[in-house]
Amino acid sequence: MFQLPKLNYEFNALEPHIDAKTMEIHYTKHHQTYVDKLNEALGKHPELFEKSSLRQAQDKLESLLSNLEAVPENIRLAVRNHGGGHFNHSLFWSIMTPNAAGEPTGELKVAIEKDFGSFIAFKEQFSKVAVSHFGSGWAWLAKDKDGKLVIFSLSNQDCPLSQGLKPVLGLDLWEHAYYLKYQNRRAEYIEAWWNVVNWQKVGENYKS
Ligand code: MN
């Protein structure tokens, strides 16, 4: 049912910030495993995805992650972990680009300045949350139900959708995302990652 989304760039396109080997393993092994295990879990409840197109299935996955309590108990943890993993990584690939513009524009720029004071202040706060997150997880910029932007981290593959928040920007903090190039130096990885953020796509996530 689910499959890896197409990457819009080559594995080496984000170098030197994200190295080709990390991209290749992250996408073809780690993300593929989340997809496979999600499909395996959903195979136990075919009624959930009956006659869905791939687009409808993506919407359905978002709705399951938004209301995990409604997911059948015997696959709830698998949907949370592997469904979250599939959603989070799909978003992650899409908000990176080799042609990064460096800064947000338009409505997102206005919202960041309103909610954090300045782009610089936003980056500092986001990086601080990302550096200090304990263990595996993600740092997030998300929009709450009133449209306000919030920064926080979640463990494992937990998804902001499950907290009633709309994900706008996410940074993978699992060691598999940076260890080959940066080893224990997570702060360096985070600093480098800012160079490949696709602010145009992030702006679209904010508006949608
Ligand atoms: Mn990952």
Residues whose N, C-alpha, C, O or C-beta is under 5 A from the ligand:
A	BS01	MN	D172 W174 A177
